[in-house]
Amino acid sequence: MSDKPEDAKEGEDVQLIDFDKKKKDKKDKKDKKEKKEKKDKKDKDSNEEDDEKKDKKEKKDKKEKKDKKDKKKKDKKEDESEEEEQEEAKEEQPNEDSNSDDDQTFDFSEKKDKKKKKKDKTKSKFDDVAEEGDDDIKIEKRRNNQADVNRIDLNTVEGHEQFNYEFLLNRITEVVNQNQDQSQSSGAFKLIDPRCTRNKTKSTWVNFHAQATALGRDHKHILEYFLSELGATGNLGANNEMILVGAYNDQKFIRLMKKYIIDFVQCQNCKGVNTELKKEDRLTWLICMRCKAKRTVQAISSRYVATKRGQRRRERQ
């Protein structure tokens, strides 16, 4: 029996695949990769440790340098202070002979004065500013005391009324009563019940003149407002009654009158009705006579009015 397979032709070499070798090659590659990764990690860790050590050394060196500088400064100050003390000691030596020890006298007051001078020199600028502030406070207190002395007590002046508690209380009650009387006189406005009559095509408000005079507004102004709101046509009669073309009830007139009062009569501040309309610089102002408040009012805009056959015929002619 030959080792070659039956399908292979004669004269051809058959290649046998060894799967074990492939597995070994893969394992070797993985092992190499793992070794490389471990080496890289070790190198990184070692580099980080070296950097930390360097930083610590640098910090220590800086601290040592600072300490050395501070020590040098302290030594200089101590040397200067010692030199000053020596100079002071030389100045304090008496002019008498050195042999006469019993006759030597020491003035301790001079040393104290010199110490005080040193302290005065070491004062900072902040101390000077604080002293200046204290001086200003003292000056203000003196001025206030002088002003208190120069004040005049009005209760001691002749002809001056003393404002006692009872006097002030009575005065307040008088003012409150006056304001209440004014508020009652200009209180809530009551509408006059309209008396209306109807025809086939027209409706008239008979007592319109009384309502307009009670509000203090021009008859034509109210008529224009009604015509624009209703979109109707109308005019004023001989006795100032309102005549409108169309059928309208009493309730319709009352609703429109309330709306007119809110827009053109009532004050928004004190809700009073005692107001006036004035035109200034193409604007109409509503001025309250009670609280003196002031606001602008929109002009009455004419709306679309449908024309009837009779009007069209007249326009054609």
Steps between C-alpha positions, in 0.01 A plus 500: 500500500635842409471811731374717215125562466303338223387831343858618439636448157814324424816714487364769741636552854232524770564763775394386848381781737633488855246672729715462808764732362246777440377479856855519630573806284191679633597427862854627437363828356270551797784436745720752321226764511440447871873528572521826306202646684648407838831662407322820386306518827816456704675772302209740549484433873872549535483830306216627717690414817806680369293809423347500848843469657628791291204718601556422866868585473422830328250593771751417773767708330262798474407474867865482602580808291214692658606398849856613429377838376279546806788412729726751326237773540455420868875504553526838331226643717661364814836646399342837433321498833823408680687781326230749600518384860876537502474851359245592763721356772790713379286812501379425852849477644567801727774750426652455847811297570488122500680472836221667700255207517314640797420827325342334195126570458257336256193671359243226424256760371715560193486129408123503524478805277718334238288186506192712446663666201569158348137401541389823339718426198359149462142626481331409176299717266180337618555639849533853358175461306321371810616800701375737230161328510480541877575871462219538245255326735593734782448807277154373392400445862596857586296634209197294600523627855512858375197435276305360796578813697389728213168318443179678590217329683179610325293415808672786686432758222213741563189452284590144400245226558614191682438183301364275769355155443140620530557787255647268234227240550226759448675627190516150349129438565408827326702409191349150485145636528564748218629224273199284580260782409679548169492128425129481576427799277702343216398142574372228275309642206145380445365476146165657418249247375456572128151567362481372145239514228490299180369539152514263207854599404623724784555491878540819712654556840277769647690593822844489336560868583477434877751214480752703297484800737544270803819359349623840385569390144405642164187351340670460163794310653267242657300474179816431295599225745158334473499518120850348477418219743165413349600559138178695448391845388331764712482861613390733781142629513367847582498431877844330493353150493694221329340357188643180353396306192416149614326319784687529834391419856562683827753234604706564186527871584601422862774258392652745255476782756693296759766425242522870407544595868791253542674625184437878513377598849630287787845561653712185515686619811225601746201359305334843514268653242584870546722526193555718194606443139757736350681499165873578500736441208259279303435287807196484724581487873268386777583704814361406841394800709524304825842329495647705208584184308539520125479251213452499125181387332465343157310688235165363389548312174212485251407145403346356186136597453288311250313730262138440413313527175367849561851635571639336189226652285567844645875466435430398139279800441 
